[in-house]
Amino acid sequence: MKVLEGKRALVTGVANRWSIATGIARRLHENGAQIALTYQGDRVKDEVDKLAGELSGAPTFECDVSNDASLAAMREALLQRFGTIDALVHSIAYANKEDLAGKVFETSRGGFSLALDVSSYSLIALVQSLREALADNASIMALTYLGATQIVPNYNLMGIAKAALEAAVRYLAFDLGDRGIRVNAISAGPIKTASSRQVGGFARILDVVPKVAPLRRNVTPEDVGNMAVFLASDLASAVTADVHFVDAGYHAMGLFALG
Ligand SMILES: NC(=O)c1ccc[n+]([C@@H]2O[C@H](COP(=O)([O-])OP(=O)(O)OC[C@H]3O[C@@H](n4cnc5c(N)ncnc54)[C@H](O)[C@@H]3O)[C@@H](O)[C@H]2O)c1
């Protein structure tokens, strides 16, 4: 029997085949979960429907997390066409490109609100909207990055948003713990996607990791998906309120050994 047999997972944040959410959805599906996807807007609908076809025809639901009406409509459609969920994957972030380079003190009030709304508050908004749709003992996970707690030049405003997201993970874990619902963050190493390409100098980050990380390689969306399978499964029955690194060990380095 597959480890996620009988579990239903809602995966947000699939935009294209390079999205981390796509790798996660694939791994969850391979391990027995029934998948539903949300996507943002008509621009990506065809691509997401195509990917859903490869996941046993997973239903897809439009959802803009910055819009309460869109969240409510998604919940209704989800409950009608898919039912309650045992796993929820938050794989969503956005900041204006000018806030992913330069100086943090140049960040505008509007840019800050937008980034924090879409990248951090959205986890709270999703839980608020879907709390009745979440089964007891469900697993919620959100994607984060080392830049939440360490300085990663150019990550800037997104680092601040990820810090808020990681704090939200802990508080939500406390709020939902009485229902056995677990909430965790997965801190992924750098992966080339539409979003990460917006970060200034991102290609250089991808170059550094294989030179210095313990595993001497970058990670893939499927590596991240493997952690998602564990967190969604009953094997992680007492694992909550934490940040789990899937970054080939990079975060643990204190000094980059040369040569
Ligand atoms: N790529 C990396 O190096 C990396 C590393 C660590 C963490 N992450 C995180 O992984 C997650 C997924 O990013 P990705 O790299 O796969 O890029 P991606 O561009 O493929 O995914 C980002 C997703 O966010 C969605 N989104 C943006 N605004 C939205 C809104 N208002 N409503 C609904 N959806 C919205 C986009 O549609 C897209 O599907 C993000 O949280 C990102 O910060 C990425």
The ligand as a Gaussian input file, in Angstrom:
#p B3LYP/6-31G(d) Opt

LIG

0 1
 N       12.415000      28.598000      -6.580000
 C       13.125000      28.718000      -5.468000
 O       14.356000      28.842000      -5.497000
 C       12.434000      28.671000      -4.123000
 C       13.191000      28.358000      -2.978000
 C       12.541000      28.329000      -1.735000
 C       11.183000      28.596000      -1.652000
 N       10.484000      28.904000      -2.800000
 C        9.055000      29.176000      -2.675000
 O        8.342000      28.177000      -3.371000
 C        7.057000      28.683000      -3.678000
 C        6.732000      28.405000      -5.137000
 O        7.544000      29.207000      -5.980000
 P        8.228000      28.643000      -7.308000
 O        9.685000      28.906000      -7.187000
 O        7.741000      27.279000      -7.597000
 O        7.734000      29.676000      -8.431000
 P        6.389000      29.683000      -9.326000
 O        6.434000      31.027000      -9.995000
 O        6.330000      28.499000     -10.187000
 O        5.243000      29.612000      -8.251000
 C        4.753000      30.754000      -7.579000
 C        3.253000      30.625000      -7.606000
 O        2.645000      31.681000      -6.864000
 C        1.417000      31.928000      -7.505000
 N        0.844000      33.209000      -7.096000
 C        1.406000      34.444000      -7.094000
 N        0.506000      35.367000      -6.699000
 C       -0.645000      34.695000      -6.439000
 C       -1.956000      35.080000      -6.012000
 N       -2.268000      36.370000      -5.768000
 N       -2.902000      34.119000      -5.854000
 C       -2.619000      32.818000      -6.093000
 N       -1.417000      32.396000      -6.508000
 C       -0.441000      33.329000      -6.685000
 C        1.798000      31.921000      -8.991000
 O        0.650000      31.796000      -9.806000
 C        2.684000      30.691000      -9.030000
 O        1.932000      29.535000      -9.274000
 C        7.068000      30.158000      -3.294000
 O        6.529000      30.316000      -2.004000
 C        8.554000      30.458000      -3.280000
 O        8.872000      31.592000      -2.484000
 C       11.078000      28.924000      -4.023000

